[in-house]
Amino acid sequence: MHVMGAWTQESKDLKEILDKVESFRKEEKMFLQLFDQSKVVGKEHLLWAHQKAEETFEQGTNRADDLEIETLLWASAEWQIKDALEKMGIEDEGEKVAVLIEKEPEKFLDYMGWSRDDTILEPAKEKLKAFGVTDKEISSVDKPYDLVFEKMATSIL
């Protein structure tokens, strides 16, 4: 599984972007999901969410019908698809996205006409706050970015 940041350089029309992404996913028969990069707290955030989503399918406890949406639920720490999309889904005006893709990340970027920039995935205090972590929580721990994993794990139970 590959996680990458990307700058979108084509149309900013969300429907057009999502249709093109879905077309690529179906053609290549692979896992592919986009996320709002402003809430992705490092590559491990999405990798862990994907791992947990796979586990729910193996155990038959998944809440979504497909692995992409189940991964979005885990990454967002939300159990309602609408809430997960509002929190972690890409937006019309988004110039930067996080991509979780099974294989051939460069082929996908070429297909979309996007450029890779993994620096946009780096953890930041603003991302923690956008994810719902408070200043008090941040100041109370040695590894504040682990708070995202804690929120993901506890909100799902």
C-alpha positions in Angstrom: 0.0 0.0 0.0 1.3 3.5 -0.9 0.5 6.8 0.7 1.3 10.0 -1.1 0.5 13.7 -1.1 -0.5 15.3 -4.4 -1.2 18.7 -5.8 -4.3 18.6 -8.1 -3.6 20.5 -11.3 -6.7 19.7 -13.4 -10.3 20.7 -12.9 -11.3 21.5 -9.4 -14.8 20.1 -10.1 -15.2 17.5 -7.4 -17.5 15.3 -9.4 -15.1 15.3 -12.4 -12.2 14.4 -10.2 -14.1 11.6 -8.4 -15.4 10.2 -11.7 -11.8 10.1 -13.1 -10.5 8.5 -9.9 -13.2 5.8 -10.0 -12.5 5.1 -13.6 -8.8 4.6 -12.9 -9.7 2.4 -9.9 -12.0 0.2 -11.9 -9.6 -0.1 -14.9 -6.7 -1.1 -12.7 -8.8 -3.2 -10.3 -7.1 -1.9 -7.2 -7.7 -0.1 -3.9 -7.7 3.6 -4.2 -9.0 6.3 -1.9 -8.5 10.1 -1.6 -8.5 12.0 1.7 -8.4 15.7 2.8 -4.7 16.1 3.4 -5.3 18.8 6.0 -6.5 16.1 8.4 -4.0 13.3 7.5 -1.4 13.1 10.3 1.4 11.3 8.5 1.4 8.2 6.3 1.0 5.9 9.2 -2.4 7.4 9.9 -3.8 6.1 6.6 -1.9 2.8 6.6 -3.3 2.0 10.1 -6.8 2.9 9.0 -6.5 0.6 6.0 -5.2 -2.2 8.2 -8.1 -1.8 10.6 -10.6 -1.7 7.7 -9.1 -4.9 6.3 -9.4 -6.6 9.7 -13.1 -5.6 9.9 -13.8 -7.3 6.6 -11.9 -10.4 7.6 -13.9 -10.6 10.8 -17.2 -9.7 9.2 -17.7 -6.6 11.3 -17.3 -4.0 8.6 -19.9 -1.2 8.4 -19.3 -0.1 4.9 -19.9 -2.2 1.7 -16.4 -1.6 0.3 -12.9 -1.4 1.7 -12.3 2.2 0.5 -15.2 3.6 2.5 -14.4 1.4 5.5 -10.9 2.8 5.4 -12.3 6.4 5.3 -14.5 5.6 8.4 -11.4 4.4 10.3 -9.2 7.3 9.1 -11.9 9.8 10.2 -12.7 8.1 13.5 -16.4 8.5 12.5 -18.9 5.8 12.0 -21.4 7.6 9.8 -20.3 7.7 6.2 -21.7 11.3 5.8 -19.7 12.4 8.8 -16.6 10.7 7.6 -16.9 12.3 4.2 -17.4 15.7 5.7 -14.3 15.2 7.9 -11.8 13.5 5.6 -13.3 13.6 2.1 -11.8 15.9 -0.5 -13.5 19.2 -1.3 -14.2 21.1 -4.6 -11.6 23.8 -3.9 -8.9 21.4 -2.6 -5.6 21.9 -4.3 -3.9 19.2 -2.2 -5.0 15.6 -1.5 -3.7 12.5 0.3 -3.9 9.3 -1.8 -3.9 5.8 -0.5 -3.3 3.4 -3.4 -2.6 -0.3 -3.7 0.0 -0.1 -6.5 1.4 2.1 -9.3 1.2 5.5 -7.6 3.1 7.2 -10.3 0.8 5.8 -13.0 -2.1 7.2 -11.1 -0.5 10.7 -10.8 0.2 10.7 -14.5 -3.4 9.7 -15.3 -4.7 12.4 -13.1 -2.2 15.1 -14.2 -1.2 15.7 -10.6 2.3 16.1 -9.0 3.5 14.3 -6.0 4.4 16.2 -2.8 4.6 14.0 0.3 5.6 16.9 2.5 1.9 17.9 2.7 1.3 14.7 4.7 3.7 15.6 7.5 2.1 15.9 11.0 1.3 19.4 12.2 -0.5 20.8 15.3 -3.1 22.3 13.0 -3.9 18.9 11.6 -4.4 17.5 15.1 -6.8 20.3 15.9 -8.7 19.8 12.7 -9.0 16.1 13.7 -10.6 17.2 17.0 -7.6 17.0 19.3 -7.5 19.8 21.9 -4.5 21.9 23.1 -4.9 20.4 26.5 -4.6 16.9 25.1 -1.6 17.9 22.9 0.3 19.4 25.9 -0.4 16.4 28.1 1.5 13.8 26.1 5.0 13.2 24.8 3.8 12.0 21.3 0.8 14.2 20.4 0.4 12.6 17.0 -0.4 9.3 18.6 -3.6 11.0 19.8 -5.1 10.5 16.4 -4.6 6.8 16.7 -6.2 6.9 20.1 -9.2 8.8 18.7 -9.5 6.3 15.9 -9.4 3.3 18.1 -11.7 4.6 20.8 -14.3 6.2 18.6 -14.8 3.0 16.7 -15.6 0.9 19.7 
